[in-house]
Structure formats: C-alpha cells, structure tokens
C-alpha cells in the first residue's frame, strides 16, 4: 500500500528476529487479530467464556505493536479498520451449515463419492 517507514525507535532488540521489510503501514498483526476476534465472537461464535479472552488477546496484539515500536498508532488503527472491513465482507458471504447443505443438494443432490 504505502511505504511509510517504521518508527525511528524500532530496533531489532529481540533474539533471533528478522525484519522482512522496513515499512509499517498498515499493521498486518492488528488486521489479523481483529479479524479473528470478530470471526470467533460473532460470525462463528465460540463458548461464552472465551469471548473476553479473545477480545483481550486481540487488543493486546494491537497495543503491543505500538509499545514494541514496530508500528505507529495510525498504522495499527488502519489495520484494525481493515480487519473490521474484512470481517464485514466475510459476514456478507458467510453461509450457515444448513445453507451449505442446501447449496450442495441443489448442485448435485447425492454425494458422488459415497459409493452407494
């Protein structure tokens, strides 16, 4: 997308890490973390007790990108927005199990690999 450099205070201070590139916009970690959180909280709901840990994990990933100096705040915010946009797109195309069964029945009826 853009070629904004990583923050000046970004140093390779972790053991055995490599940097793929020098650019930071948008934050891919934030995008994926938010997408997974929305997916498991609303699109494919998990057990209620897992809601809070998933949201806390997603938030921690987003905050850690700024605190570790890997991204600017705007990089993370745009990554969050992209993750939400991806979740909305997936939500529009998401098919329930019953809907998927109906599509399969409409396309072929029987399973050709069942051997019956």
Residue pairs with C-beta under 8 A, 6 or more apart in sequence:
1 25
1 26
2 23
2 25
3 23
3 25
4 23
4 24
4 25
4 72
4 75
5 22
5 23
5 24
6 22
6 23
6 24
6 69
6 70
6 71
7 24
7 69
7 70
7 71
7 72
9 69
10 24
10 69
10 70
11 69
12 19
24 70
24 71
24 72
24 75
25 71
25 72
25 74
25 75
25 78
26 75
26 76
26 78
26 79
26 82
27 62
27 65
27 70
27 71
27 75
27 76
27 78
27 79
28 79
29 61
29 62
29 65
29 79
30 61
30 62
30 65
30 71
30 75
30 76
30 79
30 80
30 83
31 79
31 80
31 82
31 83
31 86
32 83
33 57
33 58
33 61
33 62
33 83
34 58
34 62
34 79
34 80
34 83
34 84
34 87
35 83
35 86
35 87
35 90
36 54
36 58
37 54
37 55
37 57
37 58
38 83
38 84
38 87
39 87
39 90
40 46
40 50
40 54
41 51
41 54
41 55
42 87
42 91
43 87
43 90
43 91
43 94
46 54
62 76
62 79
62 80
65 71
65 75
65 76
65 79
66 72
66 73
66 76
71 79
95 103
110 116
